[in-house]
Amino acid sequence: MRAVFKLFYRVYRLGTVLIHWSRRRFTSAGWSVAIGLMVSASVGADAENTVVYQTFTLLLGLMGLAMAFSWFFRGKFSIERSLPRFATAGQPLRYRVTVKNLTKKPQAGLALLENLHDPRPGFQEWLEFQKSESRRVPAFRVSKRRRSHPFRVATVEDAEIPPIPAGGEAEVQVEIQAYRRGVLRLTGVTIARPDPMGLFRSFIHVSRPQVILVLPKRYPLPSFALPGSMRYQEGGVALASNIGRSDEFVSLRDYRRGDPVRHIHWRSWAKTGKPIVKEFEDEFFVRHALVLDTFTDDPRSESLEEAISVAASFACTVLTQESLLDLLFVGAESYCFTAGRGLGHADQMLEILAAVKACTDKSFRSLEELVINHVAVVSGCVCAFIAWDEPRQTFVKKLRALGVPVLVFVVIEPEDPRPDPGVMRDDPENFHILEMGHVEKTLAQLGD
């Protein structure tokens, strides 16, 4: 059986190579000639009863001549990209590329094609995806959610290059649409020029490796109050910036061994002749836990991608408030990243979310232990789940038993049955089902 899958994998790789090559090499007119060539070849096989073979001969000659011209394109170029630091999944990214002509001959009629790192998976990853896809959508089931391009990371629009004088340069705008979060690798560019008949393009490759970090897709959230209230934060002065009640002066007292030198009140020391220190009140502020569920057998789970987008949306919204936000999830290890009040910024949390991967070798209990050990300092929990089974309901039940307010979001596919609120039945305003394809609409109704 494995040998059969290896054969299918080789066919898959060969097919993708041919499709990529033909899309880049043939112009629109060239595609018309190629299609006409295939049609005339099939119809004109009977040369005694039809003259279509003459059309086939003519089109074949045109295509052969166009391909022959590709050997005569000579040139030398250098490029420089003006790349932004980040892109966002699902949104077009536009940037400028400067192309310099390094020859003594002017160049015209050129196009610039960005070269992306080969996104095709290895055999084992491809095999695991096929198995997970067969479990998700059985062969006999018709589903709109079947993924047609699961490994496509981005598409790039061809950019027309203005005429470049000898030794001169030209600037073009390139547009990339990234489909998945993570690192998008650019390996270089291809300078293309069509043959005189405009059917087939000649290529010159320019190596220029660079990377762009693609951040998760975010949804706009309305203004609404998250569950929870202020709590005492042990060591809060060290954790918070000067916002609200933090670092507020209370009184003066005698120095005690171990007091920080920066708290010494020098004027009082000069008056009394003994060290006096400033005393500050304890730190109380809002601190939320953002719990991300990464436990799935499908490493390319669309439900996980939506859950990450929901988490990213809350990260951008909560961090604009005077509070702390702790992102907790499990990957290769258990992670807790704190941001807000001077400790971190939304961009840093989005960078972390851009690198999150599915956890396939641990149980949900590892996330439960991580959060339970952390809840003593949090005001409330926002949970982004990709399932609503017994382990997750038990986890939420434990949080509520500890007196921690919980806001639950469960991402489901349109074909999946709508889950019962279960342990959240008595708190329906804090339990939300996010159906894929309608996530933005559902989140926009939170403030209603």
C-alpha positions as a Markdown table, in Angstrom:
| # | Residue | x | y | z |
|---|---|---|---|---|
| 1 | Met | 0.0 | 0.0 | 0.0 |
| 2 | Arg | 2.9 | 2.4 | 0.8 |
| 3 | Ala | 4.3 | 1.8 | -2.7 |
| 4 | Val | 1.0 | 2.9 | -4.2 |
| 5 | Phe | 1.0 | 6.1 | -2.2 |
| 6 | Lys | 4.6 | 6.8 | -3.3 |
| 7 | Leu | 3.5 | 6.4 | -6.9 |
| 8 | Phe | 0.7 | 8.9 | -6.3 |
| 9 | Tyr | 3.1 | 11.2 | -4.6 |
| 10 | Arg | 5.5 | 11.2 | -7.6 |
| 11 | Val | 2.5 | 11.9 | -9.9 |
| 12 | Tyr | 1.6 | 14.8 | -7.6 |
| 13 | Arg | 5.1 | 16.3 | -7.8 |
| 14 | Leu | 5.3 | 15.8 | -11.5 |
| 15 | Gly | 1.9 | 17.3 | -12.1 |
| 16 | Thr | 2.7 | 20.4 | -10.0 |
| 17 | Val | 6.0 | 21.0 | -11.8 |
| 18 | Leu | 4.2 | 20.8 | -15.2 |
| 19 | Ile | 1.4 | 23.2 | -14.1 |
| 20 | His | 3.9 | 25.7 | -12.6 |
| 21 | Trp | 6.1 | 25.6 | -15.6 |
| 22 | Ser | 3.3 | 26.0 | -18.1 |
| 23 | Arg | 1.6 | 28.9 | -16.3 |
| 24 | Arg | 4.9 | 30.8 | -16.2 |
| 25 | Arg | 6.2 | 30.0 | -19.7 |
| 26 | Phe | 3.0 | 30.5 | -21.8 |
| 27 | Thr | 1.4 | 33.9 | -22.4 |
| 28 | Ser | -2.4 | 34.2 | -22.9 |
| 29 | Ala | -1.9 | 33.8 | -26.7 |
| 30 | Gly | 0.5 | 30.9 | -26.1 |
| 31 | Trp | -2.2 | 29.1 | -24.1 |
| 32 | Ser | -4.6 | 29.6 | -27.0 |
| 33 | Val | -2.1 | 28.1 | -29.4 |
| 34 | Ala | -1.3 | 25.2 | -27.0 |
| 35 | Ile | -5.0 | 24.4 | -26.5 |
| 36 | Gly | -5.6 | 24.6 | -30.3 |
| 37 | Leu | -2.6 | 22.3 | -30.7 |
| 38 | Met | -4.1 | 19.6 | -28.4 |
| 39 | Val | -7.5 | 19.8 | -30.0 |
| 40 | Ser | -6.2 | 19.6 | -33.5 |
| 41 | Ala | -4.0 | 16.7 | -32.5 |
| 42 | Ser | -7.0 | 14.7 | -31.2 |
| 43 | Val | -9.4 | 15.6 | -34.1 |
| 44 | Gly | -6.9 | 15.5 | -36.9 |
| 45 | Ala | -5.6 | 12.0 | -36.3 |
| 46 | Asp | -7.6 | 10.7 | -39.3 |
| 47 | Ala | -5.6 | 12.5 | -42.1 |
| 48 | Glu | -7.6 | 10.8 | -44.9 |
| 49 | Asn | -11.0 | 12.2 | -43.8 |
| 50 | Thr | -10.1 | 15.6 | -42.4 |
| 51 | Val | -7.7 | 18.5 | -43.1 |
| 52 | Val | -7.5 | 19.5 | -39.4 |
| 53 | Tyr | -4.0 | 18.0 | -39.4 |
| 54 | Gln | -2.9 | 21.0 | -41.4 |
| 55 | Thr | -3.9 | 23.3 | -38.5 |
| 56 | Phe | -2.0 | 21.1 | -36.2 |
| 57 | Thr | 1.1 | 21.4 | -38.4 |
| 58 | Leu | 0.8 | 25.2 | -38.5 |
| 59 | Leu | 0.3 | 25.5 | -34.7 |
| 60 | Leu | 3.2 | 23.1 | -34.0 |
| 61 | Gly | 5.5 | 25.2 | -36.2 |
| 62 | Leu | 4.5 | 28.4 | -34.5 |
| 63 | Met | 5.0 | 26.9 | -31.0 |
| 64 | Gly | 8.4 | 25.4 | -32.0 |
| 65 | Leu | 9.6 | 28.7 | -33.4 |
| 66 | Ala | 8.4 | 30.6 | -30.3 |
| 67 | Met | 10.3 | 28.1 | -28.0 |
| 68 | Ala | 13.4 | 28.4 | -30.2 |
| 69 | Phe | 13.5 | 32.2 | -29.7 |
| 70 | Ser | 13.8 | 31.6 | -25.9 |
| 71 | Trp | 17.5 | 30.6 | -26.4 |
| 72 | Phe | 18.4 | 34.0 | -27.6 |
| 73 | Phe | 17.5 | 36.1 | -24.6 |
| 74 | Arg | 20.6 | 37.5 | -23.0 |
| 75 | Gly | 20.9 | 39.9 | -20.2 |
| 76 | Lys | 22.2 | 40.6 | -16.7 |
| 77 | Phe | 20.1 | 42.2 | -13.9 |
| 78 | Ser | 20.2 | 42.9 | -10.2 |
| 79 | Ile | 17.2 | 43.6 | -8.0 |
| 80 | Glu | 16.5 | 45.2 | -4.7 |
| 81 | Arg | 13.3 | 44.8 | -2.8 |
| 82 | Ser | 11.7 | 47.3 | -0.3 |
| 83 | Leu | 10.0 | 44.7 | 1.9 |
| 84 | Pro | 7.9 | 45.5 | 4.9 |
| 85 | Arg | 8.6 | 43.6 | 8.1 |
| 86 | Phe | 5.2 | 41.9 | 8.2 |
| 87 | Ala | 2.4 | 40.7 | 6.0 |
| 88 | Thr | -1.1 | 39.5 | 7.0 |
| 89 | Ala | -2.7 | 36.2 | 5.9 |
| 90 | Gly | -5.5 | 36.8 | 3.5 |
| 91 | Gln | -4.6 | 40.4 | 2.7 |
| 92 | Pro | -2.6 | 41.6 | -0.4 |
| 93 | Leu | 0.9 | 42.8 | 0.3 |
| 94 | Arg | 2.4 | 45.4 | -2.1 |
| 95 | Tyr | 6.0 | 46.5 | -2.2 |
| 96 | Arg | 8.4 | 47.9 | -4.7 |
| 97 | Val | 11.3 | 46.2 | -6.5 |
| 98 | Thr | 14.1 | 48.1 | -8.2 |
| 99 | Val | 15.5 | 46.3 | -11.3 |
| 100 | Lys | 18.9 | 47.4 | -12.6 |
| 101 | Asn | 20.1 | 46.6 | -16.1 |
| 102 | Leu | 23.7 | 45.6 | -15.9 |
| 103 | Thr | 24.3 | 45.4 | -19.6 |
| 104 | Lys | 25.2 | 48.0 | -22.2 |
| 105 | Lys | 22.0 | 47.3 | -24.1 |
| 106 | Pro | 18.5 | 48.8 | -23.4 |
| 107 | Gln | 15.9 | 46.3 | -22.3 |
| 108 | Ala | 12.1 | 46.5 | -23.0 |
| 109 | Gly | 9.0 | 44.3 | -22.9 |
| 110 | Leu | 10.1 | 42.6 | -19.7 |
| 111 | Ala | 8.1 | 41.2 | -16.8 |
| 112 | Leu | 9.1 | 40.4 | -13.2 |
| 113 | Leu | 8.0 | 37.1 | -11.6 |
| 114 | Glu | 8.7 | 36.5 | -7.9 |
| 115 | Asn | 10.1 | 33.1 | -7.0 |
| 116 | Leu | 8.8 | 31.5 | -3.8 |
| 117 | His | 10.3 | 28.7 | -1.9 |
| 118 | Asp | 9.0 | 25.3 | -3.0 |
| 119 | Pro | 5.9 | 24.7 | -0.7 |
| 120 | Arg | 5.4 | 21.1 | -1.6 |
| 121 | Pro | 5.7 | 18.7 | 1.4 |
| 122 | Gly | 7.9 | 15.7 | 1.8 |
| 123 | Phe | 6.3 | 12.3 | 1.3 |
| 124 | Gln | 5.6 | 11.7 | 5.0 |
| 125 | Glu | 3.9 | 15.0 | 5.5 |
| 126 | Trp | 1.9 | 14.5 | 2.2 |
| 127 | Leu | 0.8 | 11.1 | 3.4 |
| 128 | Glu | -0.3 | 12.3 | 6.8 |
| 129 | Phe | -2.4 | 15.1 | 5.1 |
| 130 | Gln | -4.1 | 12.6 | 2.8 |
| 131 | Lys | -5.0 | 10.4 | 5.7 |
| 132 | Ser | -6.4 | 13.3 | 7.8 |
| 133 | Glu | -8.3 | 14.5 | 4.7 |
| 134 | Ser | -9.9 | 11.1 | 4.2 |
| 135 | Arg | -11.0 | 11.1 | 7.9 |
| 136 | Arg | -12.3 | 14.7 | 7.7 |
| 137 | Val | -14.2 | 14.3 | 4.4 |
| 138 | Pro | -14.9 | 10.7 | 3.5 |
| 139 | Ala | -14.6 | 9.8 | -0.2 |
| 140 | Phe | -18.4 | 9.2 | -0.6 |
| 141 | Arg | -19.3 | 12.6 | 1.0 |
| 142 | Val | -19.7 | 15.8 | -1.0 |
| 143 | Ser | -18.3 | 18.7 | 0.9 |
| 144 | Lys | -17.6 | 22.4 | 0.1 |
| 145 | Arg | -14.9 | 22.3 | 2.7 |
| 146 | Arg | -12.6 | 19.9 | 0.8 |
| 147 | Arg | -9.3 | 21.7 | 0.4 |
| 148 | Ser | -8.2 | 22.0 | -3.3 |
| 149 | His | -4.9 | 23.8 | -2.7 |
| 150 | Pro | -3.8 | 22.8 | 0.8 |
| 151 | Phe | -0.1 | 23.5 | 0.3 |
| 152 | Arg | -0.3 | 26.8 | -1.5 |
| 153 | Val | 1.2 | 29.5 | 0.6 |
| 154 | Ala | 0.9 | 32.5 | -1.6 |
| 155 | Thr | 0.2 | 33.8 | -5.1 |
| 156 | Val | 2.2 | 36.5 | -6.9 |
| 157 | Glu | 1.0 | 38.8 | -9.6 |
| 158 | Asp | 3.3 | 39.3 | -12.6 |
| 159 | Ala | 4.7 | 42.9 | -12.7 |
| 160 | Glu | 5.4 | 44.7 | -16.0 |
| 161 | Ile | 8.8 | 46.3 | -16.0 |
| 162 | Pro | 9.1 | 49.7 | -17.8 |
| 163 | Pro | 11.8 | 50.0 | -20.5 |
| 164 | Ile | 15.3 | 50.1 | -18.9 |
| 165 | Pro | 18.1 | 52.0 | -20.6 |
| 166 | Ala | 21.6 | 50.6 | -20.7 |
| 167 | Gly | 23.1 | 50.6 | -17.2 |
| 168 | Gly | 19.8 | 52.2 | -15.9 |
| 169 | Glu | 17.2 | 51.0 | -13.5 |
| 170 | Ala | 13.4 | 50.8 | -13.2 |
| 171 | Glu | 11.0 | 50.4 | -10.3 |
| 172 | Val | 8.0 | 48.1 | -10.3 |
| 173 | Gln | 5.2 | 47.3 | -7.8 |
| 174 | Val | 4.7 | 43.7 | -6.9 |
| 175 | Glu | 1.6 | 42.3 | -5.2 |
| 176 | Ile | 1.7 | 39.0 | -3.1 |
| 177 | Gln | -1.3 | 37.4 | -1.5 |
| 178 | Ala | -0.3 | 35.2 | 1.4 |
| 179 | Tyr | -2.8 | 32.5 | 2.4 |
| 180 | Arg | -1.1 | 31.0 | 5.5 |
| 181 | Arg | 0.6 | 32.6 | 8.5 |
| 182 | Gly | 4.3 | 31.8 | 9.1 |
| 183 | Val | 7.5 | 32.6 | 7.3 |
| 184 | Leu | 7.1 | 33.3 | 3.5 |
| 185 | Arg | 10.4 | 32.7 | 1.8 |
| 186 | Leu | 11.4 | 34.6 | -1.4 |
| 187 | Thr | 14.3 | 32.9 | -3.2 |
| 188 | Gly | 14.7 | 35.4 | -6.0 |
| 189 | Val | 13.0 | 36.8 | -9.2 |
| 190 | Thr | 12.7 | 35.7 | -12.8 |
| 191 | Ile | 13.0 | 38.3 | -15.5 |
| 192 | Ala | 10.7 | 37.2 | -18.4 |
| 193 | Arg | 10.5 | 38.3 | -22.0 |
| 194 | Pro | 8.1 | 36.9 | -24.6 |
| 195 | Asp | 9.2 | 35.9 | -28.1 |
| 196 | Pro | 8.4 | 38.2 | -31.1 |
| 197 | Met | 5.1 | 36.4 | -31.6 |
| 198 | Gly | 4.1 | 36.7 | -27.9 |
| 199 | Leu | 3.5 | 33.0 | -27.3 |
| 200 | Phe | 6.4 | 31.7 | -25.1 |
| 201 | Arg | 8.6 | 33.5 | -22.5 |
| 202 | Ser | 12.3 | 33.4 | -22.0 |
| 203 | Phe | 13.7 | 33.5 | -18.5 |
| 204 | Ile | 16.7 | 35.0 | -16.7 |
| 205 | His | 16.8 | 34.1 | -13.0 |
| 206 | Val | 18.2 | 36.5 | -10.3 |
| 207 | Ser | 18.9 | 35.0 | -6.9 |
| 208 | Arg | 17.9 | 37.3 | -4.0 |
| 209 | Pro | 16.7 | 35.3 | -0.9 |
| 210 | Gln | 14.6 | 37.2 | 1.6 |
| 211 | Val | 11.8 | 36.4 | 4.1 |
| 212 | Ile | 8.5 | 38.0 | 5.2 |
| 213 | Leu | 6.7 | 37.0 | 8.4 |
| 214 | Val | 3.0 | 36.5 | 7.7 |
| 215 | Leu | 0.9 | 37.3 | 10.7 |
| 216 | Pro | -2.4 | 35.6 | 11.4 |
| 217 | Lys | -5.6 | 37.0 | 10.0 |
| 218 | Arg | -7.4 | 39.2 | 12.5 |
| 219 | Tyr | -11.0 | 40.2 | 12.9 |
| 220 | Pro | -12.3 | 43.5 | 14.2 |
| 221 | Leu | -13.9 | 43.1 | 17.6 |
| 222 | Pro | -16.5 | 45.5 | 19.1 |
| 223 | Ser | -16.1 | 47.1 | 22.4 |
| 224 | Phe | -17.2 | 44.8 | 25.2 |
| 225 | Ala | -16.1 | 43.9 | 28.8 |
| 226 | Leu | -14.0 | 40.8 | 29.3 |
| 227 | Pro | -14.9 | 38.8 | 32.4 |
| 228 | Gly | -13.0 | 39.3 | 35.6 |
| 229 | Ser | -11.8 | 42.2 | 37.9 |
| 230 | Met | -8.6 | 43.5 | 39.3 |
| 231 | Arg | -6.4 | 41.1 | 41.3 |
| 232 | Tyr | -3.3 | 41.5 | 43.4 |
| 233 | Gln | -0.1 | 40.8 | 41.5 |
| 234 | Glu | 2.8 | 39.6 | 43.6 |
| 235 | Gly | 5.9 | 41.5 | 42.4 |
| 236 | Gly | 3.6 | 43.8 | 40.5 |
| 237 | Val | 5.9 | 46.8 | 40.7 |
| 238 | Ala | 8.4 | 44.9 | 38.6 |
| 239 | Leu | 5.8 | 43.6 | 36.3 |
| 240 | Ala | 3.9 | 46.8 | 35.5 |
| 241 | Ser | 4.7 | 50.2 | 34.0 |
| 242 | Asn | 3.4 | 53.4 | 35.5 |
| 243 | Ile | -0.2 | 53.1 | 34.6 |
| 244 | Gly | -3.2 | 53.4 | 36.9 |
| 245 | Arg | -2.4 | 52.4 | 40.4 |
| 246 | Ser | 1.0 | 50.9 | 39.8 |
| 247 | Asp | 4.1 | 52.3 | 41.7 |
| 248 | Glu | 1.9 | 54.6 | 43.8 |
| 249 | Phe | 3.7 | 56.2 | 46.8 |
| 250 | Val | 2.1 | 55.5 | 50.2 |
| 251 | Ser | 4.4 | 56.6 | 53.1 |
| 252 | Leu | 8.0 | 56.7 | 54.4 |
| 253 | Arg | 9.5 | 54.2 | 56.8 |
| 254 | Asp | 12.8 | 53.1 | 58.3 |
| 255 | Tyr | 15.2 | 51.2 | 56.0 |
| 256 | Arg | 15.0 | 47.4 | 56.3 |
| 257 | Arg | 17.7 | 45.1 | 55.1 |
| 258 | Gly | 16.9 | 44.1 | 51.5 |
| 259 | Asp | 15.0 | 47.2 | 50.5 |
| 260 | Pro | 16.0 | 48.4 | 47.0 |
| 261 | Val | 18.5 | 51.3 | 46.9 |
| 262 | Arg | 16.2 | 53.2 | 44.4 |
| 263 | His | 13.5 | 53.4 | 47.1 |
| 264 | Ile | 15.7 | 55.4 | 49.5 |
| 265 | His | 14.4 | 58.9 | 50.3 |
| 266 | Trp | 17.6 | 60.9 | 50.3 |
| 267 | Arg | 16.2 | 64.1 | 51.8 |
| 268 | Ser | 14.7 | 62.3 | 54.8 |
| 269 | Trp | 18.0 | 60.5 | 55.3 |
| 270 | Ala | 19.8 | 63.8 | 55.3 |
| 271 | Lys | 17.4 | 65.3 | 57.9 |
| 272 | Thr | 17.2 | 62.3 | 60.3 |
| 273 | Gly | 20.7 | 60.9 | 59.8 |
| 274 | Lys | 19.4 | 57.4 | 59.2 |
| 275 | Pro | 18.3 | 55.7 | 56.0 |
| 276 | Ile | 14.6 | 56.2 | 55.1 |
| 277 | Val | 12.8 | 54.5 | 52.2 |
| 278 | Lys | 9.6 | 55.1 | 50.3 |
| 279 | Glu | 6.8 | 52.6 | 50.6 |
| 280 | Phe | 4.4 | 51.8 | 47.8 |
| 281 | Glu | 1.0 | 50.1 | 47.8 |
| 282 | Asp | 0.5 | 46.7 | 46.4 |
| 283 | Glu | -0.2 | 46.2 | 42.7 |
| 284 | Phe | -3.8 | 45.5 | 41.6 |
| 285 | Phe | -4.7 | 45.3 | 37.9 |
| 286 | Val | -6.6 | 43.2 | 35.4 |
| 287 | Arg | -4.8 | 40.2 | 33.9 |
| 288 | His | -6.4 | 37.9 | 31.4 |
| 289 | Ala | -5.3 | 34.5 | 30.2 |
| 290 | Leu | -5.7 | 33.8 | 26.5 |
| 291 | Val | -5.9 | 30.0 | 26.2 |
| 292 | Leu | -5.3 | 28.6 | 22.7 |
| 293 | Asp | -6.3 | 25.0 | 21.9 |
| 294 | Thr | -3.7 | 23.4 | 19.5 |
| 295 | Phe | -4.6 | 19.8 | 19.9 |
| 296 | Thr | -5.4 | 18.2 | 16.5 |
| 297 | Asp | -4.3 | 15.3 | 14.4 |
| 298 | Asp | -4.3 | 17.5 | 11.2 |
| 299 | Pro | -1.1 | 19.7 | 11.1 |
| 300 | Arg | -2.9 | 21.9 | 8.5 |
| 301 | Ser | -6.2 | 22.1 | 10.3 |
| 302 | Glu | -8.4 | 25.0 | 9.1 |
| 303 | Ser | -10.1 | 25.0 | 12.5 |
| 304 | Leu | -6.7 | 25.6 | 14.2 |
| 305 | Glu | -6.0 | 28.5 | 11.8 |
| 306 | Glu | -9.4 | 30.1 | 12.7 |
| 307 | Ala | -8.7 | 29.6 | 16.4 |
| 308 | Ile | -5.3 | 31.3 | 16.0 |
| 309 | Ser | -7.0 | 34.2 | 14.2 |
| 310 | Val | -9.5 | 34.6 | 17.0 |
| 311 | Ala | -6.7 | 34.6 | 19.6 |
| 312 | Ala | -4.8 | 37.2 | 17.5 |
| 313 | Ser | -7.9 | 39.4 | 17.3 |
| 314 | Phe | -8.2 | 39.3 | 21.1 |
| 315 | Ala | -4.5 | 40.0 | 21.5 |
| 316 | Cys | -4.7 | 43.1 | 19.5 |
| 317 | Thr | -7.9 | 44.3 | 21.3 |
| 318 | Val | -7.0 | 43.5 | 24.9 |
| 319 | Leu | -3.5 | 44.9 | 24.7 |
| 320 | Thr | -4.9 | 48.4 | 23.9 |
| 321 | Gln | -6.4 | 48.4 | 27.5 |
| 322 | Glu | -4.6 | 48.9 | 30.8 |
| 323 | Ser | -4.2 | 45.2 | 31.5 |
| 324 | Leu | -1.9 | 42.2 | 31.1 |
| 325 | Leu | -2.6 | 39.4 | 28.7 |
| 326 | Asp | -1.0 | 35.9 | 29.1 |
| 327 | Leu | -1.0 | 33.7 | 26.0 |
| 328 | Leu | -1.0 | 30.1 | 27.0 |
| 329 | Phe | -0.7 | 27.2 | 24.6 |
| 330 | Val | 1.1 | 23.9 | 24.1 |
| 331 | Gly | 3.4 | 23.1 | 21.2 |
| 332 | Ala | 6.7 | 21.2 | 21.4 |
| 333 | Glu | 6.7 | 22.6 | 25.0 |
| 334 | Ser | 4.2 | 24.5 | 27.2 |
| 335 | Tyr | 4.4 | 28.3 | 26.6 |
| 336 | Cys | 3.2 | 31.3 | 28.5 |
| 337 | Phe | 3.9 | 34.7 | 27.0 |
| 338 | Thr | 2.9 | 37.9 | 28.9 |
| 339 | Ala | 2.3 | 41.2 | 27.2 |
| 340 | Gly | 0.8 | 44.6 | 28.1 |
| 341 | Arg | 1.6 | 47.4 | 30.5 |
| 342 | Gly | 5.1 | 47.8 | 29.1 |
| 343 | Leu | 6.1 | 44.1 | 29.2 |
| 344 | Gly | 5.3 | 43.4 | 25.5 |
| 345 | His | 3.4 | 44.6 | 22.5 |
| 346 | Ala | 0.8 | 43.2 | 20.2 |
| 347 | Asp | 3.3 | 42.8 | 17.4 |
| 348 | Gln | 5.4 | 40.4 | 19.6 |
| 349 | Met | 2.3 | 38.3 | 20.5 |
| 350 | Leu | 1.3 | 38.2 | 16.8 |
| 351 | Glu | 4.8 | 37.0 | 15.9 |
| 352 | Ile | 4.4 | 34.1 | 18.4 |
| 353 | Leu | 1.0 | 33.2 | 17.1 |
| 354 | Ala | 2.4 | 33.2 | 13.5 |
| 355 | Ala | 4.7 | 30.4 | 14.5 |
| 356 | Val | 2.2 | 28.2 | 16.4 |
| 357 | Lys | 1.9 | 24.6 | 15.2 |
| 358 | Ala | -0.5 | 21.9 | 15.8 |
| 359 | Cys | 0.2 | 19.7 | 18.8 |
| 360 | Thr | -0.2 | 16.0 | 17.7 |
| 361 | Asp | 1.9 | 14.2 | 20.3 |
| 362 | Lys | 0.4 | 15.4 | 23.6 |
| 363 | Ser | -3.0 | 15.2 | 25.3 |
| 364 | Phe | -5.2 | 18.1 | 26.2 |
| 365 | Arg | -4.4 | 17.6 | 29.9 |
| 366 | Ser | -1.0 | 19.2 | 29.3 |
| 367 | Leu | -2.7 | 22.5 | 28.5 |
| 368 | Glu | -5.1 | 22.0 | 31.5 |
| 369 | Glu | -2.2 | 21.7 | 33.9 |
| 370 | Leu | -0.4 | 24.8 | 32.4 |
| 371 | Val | -3.5 | 27.0 | 32.9 |
| 372 | Ile | -4.6 | 25.6 | 36.3 |
| 373 | Asn | -1.1 | 26.4 | 37.7 |
| 374 | His | -1.4 | 29.9 | 36.3 |
| 375 | Val | -5.0 | 30.9 | 37.3 |
| 376 | Ala | -4.1 | 32.3 | 40.7 |
| 377 | Val | -3.0 | 35.5 | 39.2 |
| 378 | Val | -5.5 | 36.0 | 36.4 |
| 379 | Ser | -8.8 | 37.9 | 36.4 |
| 380 | Gly | -10.4 | 35.8 | 33.7 |
| 381 | Cys | -9.8 | 33.4 | 30.9 |
| 382 | Val | -10.6 | 33.7 | 27.1 |
| 383 | Cys | -10.5 | 30.2 | 25.6 |
| 384 | Ala | -10.3 | 29.5 | 21.8 |
| 385 | Phe | -11.1 | 25.8 | 21.3 |
| 386 | Ile | -11.2 | 23.7 | 18.1 |
| 387 | Ala | -13.5 | 21.1 | 19.7 |
| 388 | Trp | -16.0 | 20.9 | 22.6 |
| 389 | Asp | -15.5 | 17.4 | 23.9 |
| 390 | Glu | -15.4 | 16.0 | 27.4 |
| 391 | Pro | -11.8 | 17.0 | 28.3 |
| 392 | Arg | -12.4 | 20.6 | 27.3 |
| 393 | Gln | -15.7 | 20.8 | 29.2 |
| 394 | Thr | -14.0 | 19.3 | 32.2 |
| 395 | Phe | -11.3 | 21.9 | 32.0 |
| 396 | Val | -13.8 | 24.8 | 31.8 |
| 397 | Lys | -15.7 | 23.3 | 34.7 |
| 398 | Lys | -12.5 | 23.3 | 36.9 |
| 399 | Leu | -11.8 | 26.9 | 36.0 |
| 400 | Arg | -15.3 | 28.0 | 37.1 |
| 401 | Ala | -15.0 | 25.9 | 40.3 |
| 402 | Leu | -11.9 | 28.0 | 41.1 |
| 403 | Gly | -13.9 | 31.1 | 40.7 |
| 404 | Val | -12.3 | 32.2 | 37.4 |
| 405 | Pro | -14.7 | 33.8 | 34.9 |
| 406 | Val | -14.4 | 32.1 | 31.4 |
| 407 | Leu | -15.3 | 33.3 | 27.9 |
| 408 | Val | -15.4 | 30.3 | 25.5 |
| 409 | Phe | -15.2 | 30.2 | 21.7 |
| 410 | Val | -15.5 | 26.9 | 19.8 |
| 411 | Val | -14.6 | 26.8 | 16.1 |
| 412 | Ile | -16.6 | 24.3 | 14.1 |
| 413 | Glu | -16.9 | 23.4 | 10.4 |
| 414 | Pro | -20.2 | 24.0 | 8.6 |
| 415 | Glu | -20.9 | 20.3 | 8.2 |
| 416 | Asp | -20.3 | 19.6 | 11.9 |
| 417 | Pro | -23.3 | 19.4 | 14.3 |
| 418 | Arg | -23.7 | 22.4 | 16.5 |
| 419 | Pro | -22.3 | 21.4 | 20.0 |
| 420 | Asp | -24.4 | 21.6 | 23.1 |
| 421 | Pro | -23.2 | 24.2 | 25.6 |
| 422 | Gly | -22.8 | 21.5 | 28.3 |
| 423 | Val | -21.1 | 23.0 | 31.4 |
| 424 | Met | -21.7 | 26.5 | 30.0 |
| 425 | Arg | -25.4 | 26.0 | 29.7 |
| 426 | Asp | -26.0 | 28.3 | 32.7 |
| 427 | Asp | -23.8 | 31.0 | 31.3 |
| 428 | Pro | -24.8 | 31.3 | 27.6 |
| 429 | Glu | -23.6 | 34.9 | 27.1 |
| 430 | Asn | -20.0 | 33.7 | 27.6 |
| 431 | Phe | -20.3 | 30.7 | 25.2 |
| 432 | His | -20.0 | 31.2 | 21.5 |
| 433 | Ile | -20.0 | 28.9 | 18.5 |
| 434 | Leu | -17.8 | 30.2 | 15.6 |
| 435 | Glu | -18.8 | 28.5 | 12.3 |
| 436 | Met | -16.0 | 28.7 | 9.8 |
| 437 | Gly | -17.0 | 31.1 | 7.1 |
| 438 | His | -19.0 | 33.2 | 9.6 |
| 439 | Val | -16.4 | 33.9 | 12.2 |
| 440 | Glu | -16.1 | 37.6 | 11.5 |
| 441 | Lys | -19.9 | 38.1 | 11.6 |
| 442 | Thr | -20.3 | 36.2 | 14.9 |
| 443 | Leu | -17.4 | 38.1 | 16.6 |
| 444 | Ala | -18.9 | 41.4 | 15.4 |
| 445 | Gln | -22.1 | 40.6 | 17.4 |
| 446 | Leu | -20.3 | 40.2 | 20.8 |
| 447 | Gly | -21.1 | 43.7 | 21.9 |
| 448 | Asp | -24.8 | 43.4 | 21.1 |
